[in-house]
């Protein structure tokens, strides 16, 4: 696998197919009434925290989170548009190093189905391009970990946010970019989601470079977690410790 934080999957993207029963981010369907309650809670909570902008869904819009100034350049998240981004993301998914952890190699239709499942879903997972100095060079999934099947496997807290990441270009791997982007995205989440007390990720425990990248980005190793498709390292970035790590 690529070196350290240049690992292609510093989160927990879909792993190679293990059959139709494998849980992933979109397998858990919540009743409309329960979703409405979560949305109400988000709106009232944001207003209580002094935010006058109402939240219309479960995760709001990462495109509105602004940019982060990093040592590698200005960085921001751009929500995926299939007609614009499919070929690029599919090409990344067919990189053997990426495919080993995401399991989405194949024709464009494989990646398209994965993206559409999120884009047509209830808003709990948002696929984004990571744009560094104006160049799309990474792929992120920002998701509500507390509403995800992963919440069944660790002591989830309300408003936990999870992230998955792959670095697209080989030239951007192995030089510290992954850790830089992980820290930037975690900071964007914490700055824009006032009720989120921590950002989590669950890289495959065997993916030592990914775990190292998260540690370098200010995450702490919390536990080993048995997920349906892998044994994962639960990585946590706490709001309370963000200035210390």
Backbone as CSV, one residue per row, in Angstrom:
resi,resn,N_x,N_y,N_z,CA_x,CA_y,CA_z,C_x,C_y,C_z
1,UNK,0.846,-1.197,0.000,0.000,0.000,0.000,0.879,1.243,0.000
2,UNK,0.341,2.377,-0.476,1.114,3.604,-0.488,1.535,4.000,0.919
3,UNK,2.492,4.863,0.999,3.161,5.186,2.251,2.299,6.082,3.141
4,UNK,2.291,5.811,4.410,1.740,6.624,5.480,0.441,7.292,5.079
5,UNK,0.329,8.637,5.276,-0.938,9.308,5.085,-1.329,9.397,3.628
6,UNK,-0.479,8.948,2.740,-0.853,8.901,1.341,-1.666,7.659,1.045
7,UNK,-1.955,6.870,2.071,-2.789,5.694,1.874,-4.051,6.071,1.147
8,UNK,-4.460,5.219,0.215,-5.612,5.553,-0.609,-6.898,5.555,0.167
9,UNK,-6.984,4.823,1.272,-8.202,4.819,2.072,-7.836,5.094,3.506
10,UNK,-7.909,6.379,3.919,-7.639,6.698,5.304,-8.916,6.726,6.102
11,UNK,-9.996,6.275,5.523,-11.228,6.092,6.263,-11.637,4.647,6.136
12,UNK,-12.869,4.388,5.815,-13.334,3.003,5.689,-14.269,2.912,4.515
13,UNK,-13.749,3.101,3.347,-14.568,2.992,2.166,-15.046,1.579,1.980
14,UNK,-15.973,1.366,1.076,-16.493,0.013,0.854,-15.355,-0.947,0.578
15,UNK,-15.346,-2.048,1.248,-14.308,-3.030,1.058,-14.778,-4.079,0.066
16,UNK,-13.889,-4.959,-0.393,-14.280,-5.925,-1.402,-15.540,-6.679,-1.022
17,UNK,-16.370,-6.957,-2.029,-17.686,-7.533,-1.814,-17.614,-8.843,-1.045
18,UNK,-18.426,-8.926,0.020,-18.488,-10.139,0.812,-19.868,-10.774,0.766
19,UNK,-20.722,-10.306,-0.129,-22.055,-10.862,-0.234,-23.106,-9.808,0.029
20,UNK,-24.359,-10.151,-0.209,-25.428,-9.167,-0.150,-25.804,-8.716,1.238
21,UNK,-25.304,-9.381,2.298,-25.718,-9.021,3.643,-24.818,-7.986,4.298
22,UNK,-23.749,-7.593,3.632,-22.791,-6.683,4.264,-23.435,-5.315,4.474
23,UNK,-23.327,-4.817,5.717,-23.861,-3.503,6.026,-22.900,-2.446,5.506
24,UNK,-23.434,-1.345,5.010,-22.591,-0.198,4.730,-23.364,1.058,5.087
25,UNK,-22.821,2.210,4.705,-23.381,3.471,5.160,-24.856,3.618,4.837
26,UNK,-25.332,3.007,3.755,-26.682,3.282,3.293,-27.658,2.157,3.571
27,UNK,-27.237,1.120,4.282,-28.118,-0.016,4.491,-29.195,0.230,5.534
28,UNK,-28.939,1.133,6.468,-29.879,1.369,7.547,-30.892,2.405,7.104
29,UNK,-32.160,2.035,7.003,-33.212,2.939,6.574,-34.022,3.387,7.783
30,UNK,-34.127,4.690,7.980,-34.855,5.211,9.119,-36.259,5.634,8.694
31,UNK,-37.269,5.434,9.556,-38.622,5.886,9.231,-38.655,7.378,9.012
32,UNK,-39.551,7.836,8.128,-39.631,9.263,7.813,-39.915,10.088,9.064
33,UNK,-40.738,9.542,9.975,-41.057,10.284,11.193,-39.815,10.513,12.044
34,UNK,-38.946,9.488,12.122,-37.728,9.620,12.911,-36.760,10.590,12.254
35,UNK,-36.667,10.537,10.922,-35.810,11.487,10.216,-36.271,12.917,10.463
36,UNK,-37.601,13.113,10.463,-38.140,14.452,10.706,-37.757,14.947,12.099
37,UNK,-37.760,14.041,13.085,-37.369,14.431,14.430,-35.900,14.840,14.489
38,UNK,-35.039,14.086,13.797,-33.622,14.444,13.755,-33.449,15.827,13.123
39,UNK,-34.189,16.078,12.042,-34.077,17.368,11.363,-34.542,18.495,12.265
40,UNK,-35.648,18.264,12.992,-36.139,19.263,13.934,-35.094,19.566,14.991
41,UNK,-34.502,18.499,15.502,-33.478,18.630,16.537,-32.288,19.416,16.027
42,UNK,-31.878,19.127,14.772,-30.747,19.848,14.177,-31.060,21.338,14.101
43,UNK,-32.272,21.663,13.627,-32.623,23.062,13.425,-32.678,23.807,14.747
44,UNK,-33.380,23.244,15.724,-33.500,23.918,17.005,-32.160,24.014,17.703
45,UNK,-31.345,22.956,17.573,-30.036,22.956,18.211,-29.131,24.013,17.627
46,UNK,-29.129,24.141,16.280,-28.279,25.142,15.647,-28.684,26.535,16.085
47,UNK,-30.013,26.782,16.194,-30.476,28.100,16.598,-30.101,28.373,18.053
48,UNK,-30.161,27.322,18.899,-29.760,27.494,20.285,-28.294,27.876,20.397
49,UNK,-27.499,27.369,19.443,-26.064,27.657,19.473,-25.745,29.007,18.825
50,UNK,-26.804,29.756,18.455,-26.575,31.080,17.906,-26.469,31.122,16.410
51,UNK,-26.763,30.042,15.737,-26.698,29.997,14.279,-28.067,30.324,13.731
52,UNK,-28.183,31.374,12.946,-29.477,31.793,12.433,-29.863,31.096,11.152
53,UNK,-28.987,30.258,10.617,-29.284,29.529,9.397,-29.882,28.178,9.743
54,UNK,-31.110,27.906,9.269,-31.735,26.632,9.562,-31.102,25.521,8.745
55,UNK,-31.030,24.350,9.348,-30.510,23.177,8.670,-31.677,22.406,8.073
56,UNK,-31.647,22.122,6.781,-32.782,21.499,6.113,-32.601,20.004,5.959
57,UNK,-31.460,19.465,6.343,-31.269,18.020,6.261,-30.323,17.563,7.367
58,UNK,-29.864,16.327,7.276,-29.142,15.731,8.389,-27.680,16.146,8.468
59,UNK,-27.122,16.662,7.392,-25.685,16.949,7.374,-25.364,18.326,6.821
60,UNK,-26.343,19.071,6.411,-26.231,20.343,5.705,-25.335,20.217,4.478
61,UNK,-24.666,21.273,4.085,-24.004,21.301,2.786,-22.519,21.601,2.924
62,UNK,-21.652,20.595,2.769,-20.206,20.842,2.896,-19.679,21.910,1.944
63,UNK,-20.373,22.150,0.847,-19.923,23.196,-0.075,-19.957,24.561,0.594
64,UNK,-20.799,24.707,1.604,-20.905,25.978,2.303,-19.998,26.101,3.505
65,UNK,-19.145,25.115,3.713,-18.271,25.139,4.877,-17.038,26.014,4.677
66,UNK,-16.843,26.475,3.460,-15.700,27.344,3.191,-14.427,26.553,2.944
67,UNK,-13.325,27.267,2.883,-12.044,26.634,2.581,-11.147,26.655,3.806
68,UNK,-10.146,25.790,3.755,-9.151,25.722,4.828,-7.791,26.025,4.239
69,UNK,-7.045,26.872,4.896,-5.680,27.144,4.478,-4.761,26.100,5.108
70,UNK,-4.094,25.336,4.269,-3.216,24.277,4.759,-1.798,24.509,4.253
71,UNK,-0.872,23.734,4.777,0.519,23.835,4.336,0.683,23.401,2.888
72,UNK,-0.313,22.669,2.368,-0.254,22.207,0.978,-1.014,23.118,0.035
73,UNK,-1.714,24.119,0.564,-2.499,25.028,-0.260,-3.917,25.143,0.255
74,UNK,-4.716,25.989,-0.402,-6.115,26.165,-0.024,-6.907,24.916,-0.381
75,UNK,-7.755,24.490,0.539,-8.495,23.245,0.354,-9.967,23.464,0.641
76,UNK,-10.831,22.849,-0.177,-12.258,22.860,0.124,-12.914,21.600,-0.416
77,UNK,-14.109,21.319,0.085,-14.898,20.176,-0.362,-15.909,20.638,-1.394
78,UNK,-16.030,19.879,-2.479,-17.009,20.165,-3.530,-17.900,18.942,-3.691
79,UNK,-19.176,19.015,-3.283,-20.062,17.866,-3.428,-20.054,17.315,-4.849
80,UNK,-20.044,16.003,-4.960,-19.921,15.323,-6.250,-21.128,15.598,-7.134
81,UNK,-20.862,15.840,-8.422,-21.894,15.830,-9.460,-21.513,14.731,-10.430
82,UNK,-22.378,13.743,-10.587,-22.026,12.557,-11.359,-21.637,12.905,-12.784
83,UNK,-22.394,13.774,-13.429,-22.104,14.096,-14.837,-20.739,14.753,-15.001
84,UNK,-20.259,15.414,-13.985,-18.969,16.100,-14.051,-17.829,15.236,-13.530
85,UNK,-18.094,14.420,-12.507,-17.020,13.805,-11.728,-16.885,12.299,-11.873
86,UNK,-17.839,11.644,-12.527,-17.836,10.185,-12.531,-16.564,9.602,-13.130
87,UNK,-16.146,10.086,-14.285,-14.978,9.495,-14.953,-13.738,9.595,-14.075
88,UNK,-13.572,10.728,-13.428,-12.401,10.942,-12.568,-12.421,9.979,-11.376
89,UNK,-13.558,9.902,-10.690,-13.636,9.069,-9.493,-13.530,7.594,-9.863
90,UNK,-14.151,7.197,-10.970,-14.064,5.806,-11.417,-12.621,5.433,-11.745
91,UNK,-11.893,6.354,-12.341,-10.481,6.096,-12.641,-9.699,5.865,-11.349
92,UNK,-9.962,6.682,-10.336,-9.299,6.484,-9.056,-9.668,5.135,-8.449
93,UNK,-10.937,4.762,-8.539,-11.385,3.499,-7.948,-10.740,2.291,-8.624
94,UNK,-10.275,2.461,-9.836,-9.643,1.358,-10.551,-8.144,1.283,-10.347
95,UNK,-7.593,2.195,-9.576,-6.208,2.071,-9.148,-6.136,0.866,-8.215
96,UNK,-5.254,-0.099,-8.467,-5.212,-1.301,-7.622,-5.072,-1.007,-6.137
97,UNK,-4.309,0.028,-5.788,-4.124,0.363,-4.376,-5.431,0.833,-3.747
98,UNK,-6.244,1.538,-4.526,-7.541,1.998,-4.041,-8.536,0.845,-4.005
99,UNK,-8.564,0.074,-5.081,-9.522,-1.024,-5.199,-9.371,-2.032,-4.070
100,UNK,-8.162,-2.193,-3.557,-7.924,-3.168,-2.498,-8.753,-2.866,-1.257
101,UNK,-9.083,-1.591,-1.029,-9.842,-1.233,0.157,-11.262,-0.773,-0.145
102,UNK,-11.499,-0.238,-1.332,-12.835,0.270,-1.641,-13.698,-0.758,-2.375
103,UNK,-13.084,-1.673,-3.095,-13.845,-2.713,-3.777,-14.780,-2.192,-4.857
104,UNK,-14.421,-1.096,-5.513,-15.292,-0.500,-6.531,-14.635,-0.462,-7.905
105,UNK,-13.672,-1.340,-8.140,-13.057,-1.407,-9.469,-14.078,-1.944,-10.465
106,UNK,-13.892,-1.564,-11.738,-14.802,-2.027,-12.784,-15.246,-0.869,-13.644
107,UNK,-16.287,-1.071,-14.448,-16.769,-0.002,-15.323,-17.322,1.173,-14.520
108,UNK,-17.519,2.288,-15.212,-18.024,3.490,-14.544,-19.335,3.234,-13.811
109,UNK,-20.122,2.288,-14.291,-21.432,2.031,-13.686,-21.309,1.566,-12.234
110,UNK,-20.194,0.910,-11.892,-19.990,0.451,-10.514,-19.848,1.655,-9.579
111,UNK,-18.993,2.590,-9.971,-18.820,3.795,-9.165,-20.088,4.637,-9.174
112,UNK,-20.749,4.726,-10.320,-21.977,5.523,-10.426,-23.041,5.022,-9.461
113,UNK,-23.183,3.710,-9.354,-24.184,3.157,-8.446,-23.858,3.516,-6.997
114,UNK,-22.572,3.468,-6.662,-22.145,3.813,-5.303,-22.438,5.282,-5.000
115,UNK,-22.170,6.163,-5.946,-22.411,7.587,-5.748,-23.904,7.896,-5.690
116,UNK,-24.675,7.305,-6.597,-26.113,7.598,-6.637,-26.814,7.141,-5.375
117,UNK,-26.351,6.046,-4.790,-26.969,5.574,-3.546,-26.884,6.636,-2.454
118,UNK,-25.808,7.414,-2.471,-25.671,8.497,-1.500,-26.432,9.745,-1.943
119,UNK,-26.276,10.107,-3.201,-26.898,11.336,-3.697,-28.416,11.250,-3.681
120,UNK,-28.961,10.058,-3.855,-30.413,9.877,-3.847,-30.929,9.451,-2.482
121,UNK,-30.050,9.392,-1.502,-30.437,8.944,-0.173,-31.033,10.056,0.659
122,UNK,-31.038,9.849,1.973,-31.702,10.789,2.882,-30.775,11.882,3.401
123,UNK,-29.552,11.948,2.914,-28.652,13.027,3.307,-27.702,12.681,4.426
124,UNK,-27.639,11.399,4.820,-26.743,11.007,5.905,-25.317,10.808,5.437
125,UNK,-25.085,10.710,4.136,-23.732,10.545,3.603,-23.610,11.399,2.344
126,UNK,-22.563,12.224,2.304,-22.379,13.141,1.181,-21.022,12.889,0.546
127,UNK,-21.003,12.461,-0.734,-19.727,12.263,-1.435,-19.201,13.603,-1.953
128,UNK,-17.913,13.831,-1.760,-17.315,15.115,-2.144,-15.965,14.897,-2.815
129,UNK,-15.609,15.814,-3.693,-14.237,15.913,-4.173,-13.468,16.813,-3.221
130,UNK,-12.231,16.437,-2.921,-11.340,17.310,-2.187,-10.532,18.111,-3.188
131,UNK,-10.666,19.429,-3.138,-10.028,20.313,-4.117,-8.899,21.075,-3.435
132,UNK,-7.685,20.840,-3.900,-6.493,21.451,-3.304,-5.857,22.390,-4.317
133,UNK,-5.740,23.650,-3.955,-5.189,24.674,-4.852,-5.883,24.639,-6.207
134,UNK,-7.202,24.451,-6.187,-8.000,24.478,-7.402,-8.046,23.174,-8.174
135,UNK,-7.368,22.132,-7.700,-7.287,20.867,-8.432,-8.005,19.764,-7.649
136,UNK,-9.020,19.115,-8.249,-9.655,17.962,-7.587,-8.646,16.814,-7.511
137,UNK,-8.319,16.378,-6.286,-7.248,15.390,-6.143,-7.550,14.318,-5.100
138,UNK,-8.740,14.342,-4.519,-9.102,13.353,-3.509,-10.614,13.202,-3.470
139,UNK,-11.046,12.128,-2.846,-12.471,11.829,-2.720,-12.781,11.595,-1.245
140,UNK,-13.816,12.266,-0.768,-14.254,12.142,0.618,-15.706,11.703,0.680
141,UNK,-16.035,10.974,1.714,-17.416,10.758,2.111,-17.557,11.240,3.547
142,UNK,-18.425,12.217,3.743,-18.712,12.753,5.072,-20.076,12.211,5.470
143,UNK,-20.168,11.551,6.621,-21.426,10.880,6.943,-21.747,10.977,8.432
144,UNK,-23.023,10.838,8.738,-23.488,10.830,10.120,-23.233,9.461,10.727
145,UNK,-22.148,9.340,11.459,-21.776,8.050,12.028,-22.802,7.561,13.048
146,UNK,-23.466,8.496,13.735,-24.447,8.084,14.744,-25.703,7.487,14.116
147,UNK,-25.913,7.726,12.820,-27.076,7.174,12.120,-26.673,6.079,11.140
148,UNK,-25.454,5.643,11.226,-24.895,4.654,10.320,-24.862,3.287,11.011
149,UNK,-24.896,2.184,10.250,-24.758,0.875,10.895,-23.508,0.738,11.751
150,UNK,-22.458,1.527,11.475,-21.255,1.444,12.304,-21.566,1.787,13.761
151,UNK,-22.636,2.553,13.996,-23.001,2.940,15.357,-23.382,1.732,16.214
152,UNK,-23.708,0.625,15.559,-24.024,-0.588,16.309,-22.769,-1.251,16.869
153,UNK,-21.613,-0.811,16.423,-20.374,-1.511,16.758,-19.421,-0.690,17.624
154,UNK,-19.826,0.507,18.019,-19.010,1.299,18.937,-19.958,2.180,19.744
155,UNK,-19.531,2.749,20.873,-20.415,3.591,21.688,-20.631,4.957,21.043
156,UNK,-21.517,4.994,20.074,-21.761,6.226,19.312,-22.421,7.285,20.193
157,UNK,-22.148,8.535,19.842,-22.786,9.663,20.505,-23.576,10.452,19.469
158,UNK,-24.644,11.133,19.885,-25.417,11.932,18.927,-24.525,12.936,18.200
159,UNK,-24.732,13.021,16.891,-24.044,13.983,16.022,-22.589,13.617,15.712
160,UNK,-22.156,12.402,16.034,-20.844,11.944,15.555,-20.808,12.038,14.031
161,UNK,-19.713,12.555,13.507,-19.518,12.628,12.050,-18.356,11.711,11.680
162,UNK,-18.537,10.933,10.620,-17.490,10.060,10.126,-16.960,10.533,8.782
163,UNK,-15.724,10.157,8.479,-15.150,10.508,7.184,-14.420,9.310,6.584
164,UNK,-14.516,9.200,5.261,-13.716,8.277,4.456,-12.916,9.120,3.476
165,UNK,-11.756,8.647,3.086,-10.900,9.414,2.171,-10.092,8.496,1.281
166,UNK,-9.959,8.889,0.034,-8.918,8.313,-0.818,-8.194,9.455,-1.525
167,UNK,-6.905,9.284,-1.702,-6.077,10.224,-2.451,-6.005,9.711,-3.884
168,UNK,-6.386,10.541,-4.842,-6.514,10.076,-6.211,-5.209,9.860,-6.946
169,UNK,-4.331,10.842,-6.916,-3.130,10.779,-7.732,-1.941,10.208,-6.984
170,UNK,-1.180,9.371,-7.653,0.014,8.783,-7.033,0.983,9.878,-6.575
171,UNK,1.054,10.970,-7.321,1.995,12.042,-6.981,1.654,12.708,-5.659
172,UNK,0.402,12.581,-5.212,-0.011,13.201,-3.956,0.106,12.253,-2.770
173,UNK,0.612,11.052,-3.019,0.746,10.076,-1.938,2.186,10.065,-1.413
174,UNK,2.316,9.808,-0.139,3.630,9.619,0.438,4.375,10.879,0.785
175,UNK,3.671,12.025,0.823,4.388,13.260,1.159,3.636,14.105,2.188
176,UNK,2.781,13.458,2.969,2.106,14.153,4.061,0.788,14.794,3.714
177,UNK,0.358,14.696,2.458,-0.872,15.371,2.044,-2.093,14.766,2.732
178,UNK,-2.133,13.438,2.840,-3.300,12.795,3.439,-3.578,13.282,4.848
179,UNK,-2.549,13.329,5.688,-2.720,13.817,7.056,-3.181,15.268,7.072
180,UNK,-2.612,16.065,6.187,-2.992,17.470,6.105,-4.467,17.621,5.775
181,UNK,-4.951,16.826,4.806,-6.352,16.918,4.409,-7.279,16.370,5.486
182,UNK,-6.880,15.300,6.142,-7.703,14.759,7.222,-7.903,15.787,8.329
183,UNK,-6.830,16.457,8.699,-6.943,17.499,9.730,-7.833,18.637,9.244
184,UNK,-7.667,19.034,7.975,-8.459,20.141,7.435,-9.946,19.809,7.425
185,UNK,-10.297,18.594,6.975,-11.708,18.225,6.913,-12.290,18.088,8.311
186,UNK,-11.550,17.497,9.236,-12.036,17.398,10.611,-12.285,18.785,11.191
187,UNK,-11.396,19.730,10.906,-11.589,21.096,11.394,-12.809,21.745,10.753
188,UNK,-13.022,21.514,9.456,-14.210,22.060,8.796,-15.481,21.504,9.430
189,UNK,-15.471,20.220,9.724,-16.636,19.609,10.381,-16.884,20.269,11.734
190,UNK,-15.862,20.351,12.562,-16.026,20.885,13.910,-16.391,22.365,13.899
191,UNK,-15.879,23.101,12.918,-16.196,24.525,12.822,-17.638,24.752,12.381
192,UNK,-18.167,23.842,11.566,-19.482,24.067,10.962,-20.596,23.213,11.555
193,UNK,-20.236,22.248,12.384,-21.234,21.392,13.032,-21.086,21.553,14.550
194,UNK,-21.658,22.613,15.124,-21.408,22.926,16.533,-21.863,21.835,17.499
195,UNK,-22.763,20.968,17.081,-23.239,19.916,17.983,-22.411,18.635,17.862
196,UNK,-21.482,18.624,16.941,-20.600,17.462,16.769,-19.430,17.586,17.750
197,UNK,-19.337,16.637,18.665,-18.268,16.672,19.661,-17.034,15.922,19.208
198,UNK,-17.168,15.104,18.155,-16.014,14.341,17.700,-16.225,13.851,16.277
199,UNK,-15.120,13.702,15.571,-15.093,13.150,14.217,-14.460,11.772,14.318
200,UNK,-15.063,10.787,13.650,-14.547,9.429,13.761,-14.224,8.857,12.387
201,UNK,-13.444,7.787,12.388,-13.171,7.024,11.172,-12.859,5.593,11.583
202,UNK,-12.968,4.662,10.640,-12.754,3.252,10.963,-11.938,2.573,9.861
203,UNK,-10.667,2.962,9.709,-9.837,2.304,8.704,-9.602,0.840,9.059
204,UNK,-9.376,0.046,8.040,-9.014,-1.352,8.245,-7.764,-1.407,9.117
205,UNK,-7.809,-2.242,10.144,-6.682,-2.327,11.069,-5.391,-2.731,10.367
206,UNK,-5.512,-3.472,9.244,-4.328,-3.900,8.500,-3.699,-2.756,7.728
207,UNK,-4.461,-1.668,7.548,-3.968,-0.551,6.759,-3.160,0.382,7.661
208,UNK,-1.982,-0.069,8.016,-1.133,0.682,8.941,-0.857,2.107,8.478
209,UNK,-0.619,2.346,7.184,-0.407,3.724,6.747,-1.594,4.631,7.046
210,UNK,-2.821,4.113,6.913,-3.998,4.925,7.207,-4.061,5.286,8.676
211,UNK,-3.856,4.305,9.540,-3.880,4.567,10.976,-2.828,5.609,11.325
212,UNK,-1.652,5.484,10.749,-0.585,6.456,10.987,-0.989,7.846,10.523
213,UNK,-1.679,7.911,9.392,-2.120,9.209,8.866,-3.095,9.881,9.822
214,UNK,-4.045,9.110,10.340,-4.994,9.678,11.284,-4.301,10.163,12.555
215,UNK,-3.355,9.403,13.046,-2.618,9.828,14.239,-1.893,11.145,13.976
216,UNK,-1.299,11.269,12.795,-0.584,12.499,12.439,-1.542,13.677,12.274
217,UNK,-2.827,13.373,12.003,-3.820,14.427,11.783,-4.554,14.811,13.069
218,UNK,-4.105,14.303,14.217,-4.708,14.687,15.481,-5.803,13.771,15.971
219,UNK,-6.002,12.623,15.290,-6.935,11.625,15.783,-6.203,10.747,16.806
220,UNK,-6.973,10.149,17.692,-6.414,9.185,18.634,-6.979,7.794,18.327
221,UNK,-6.189,6.790,18.611,-6.671,5.423,18.477,-7.531,5.098,19.681
222,UNK,-8.803,4.753,19.434,-9.739,4.512,20.520,-9.925,3.040,20.837
223,UNK,-10.052,2.201,19.799,-10.331,0.786,20.040,-10.222,0.016,18.739
224,UNK,-10.125,-1.294,18.857,-10.306,-2.181,17.724,-11.779,-2.572,17.680
225,UNK,-12.372,-2.507,16.491,-13.805,-2.729,16.346,-14.041,-3.798,15.288
226,UNK,-14.857,-4.775,15.609,-15.225,-5.808,14.643,-16.439,-5.350,13.854
227,UNK,-16.220,-4.993,12.580,-17.293,-4.631,11.675,-17.634,-5.842,10.807
228,UNK,-18.768,-5.827,10.127,-19.161,-7.003,9.348,-18.141,-7.424,8.303
229,UNK,-17.372,-6.479,7.774,-16.486,-6.796,6.660,-15.002,-6.628,6.972
230,UNK,-14.680,-6.263,8.218,-13.272,-6.053,8.550,-13.114,-5.840,10.046
231,UNK,-11.899,-5.942,10.515,-11.545,-5.493,11.858,-10.936,-4.108,11.687
232,UNK,-11.527,-3.142,12.368,-11.178,-1.752,12.116,-10.520,-1.107,13.319
233,UNK,-9.758,-0.064,13.041,-9.223,0.806,14.083,-10.162,1.995,14.221
234,UNK,-10.791,2.135,15.377,-11.655,3.287,15.603,-10.778,4.488,15.942
235,UNK,-10.790,5.476,15.058,-9.988,6.684,15.229,-10.921,7.843,15.564
236,UNK,-10.526,8.658,16.540,-11.406,9.714,17.040,-10.641,11.027,17.126
237,UNK,-11.252,12.079,16.617,-10.718,13.434,16.835,-11.724,14.195,17.682
238,UNK,-11.368,14.484,18.911,-12.270,15.109,19.868,-12.226,16.628,19.746
239,UNK,-13.407,17.234,19.782,-13.449,18.697,19.786,-12.652,19.253,20.965
240,UNK,-12.789,18.639,22.131,-12.145,19.155,23.344,-10.627,19.097,23.265
241,UNK,-10.093,18.194,22.421,-8.644,18.030,22.343,-8.059,18.570,21.049
242,UNK,-8.871,19.226,20.225,-8.387,19.581,18.888,-7.194,20.545,18.910
243,UNK,-7.098,21.372,19.932,-5.966,22.303,20.005,-4.714,21.648,20.586
244,UNK,-4.872,20.458,21.131,-3.745,19.805,21.796,-3.090,18.741,20.936
245,UNK,-3.838,18.189,19.956,-3.314,17.074,19.144,-3.032,17.524,17.710
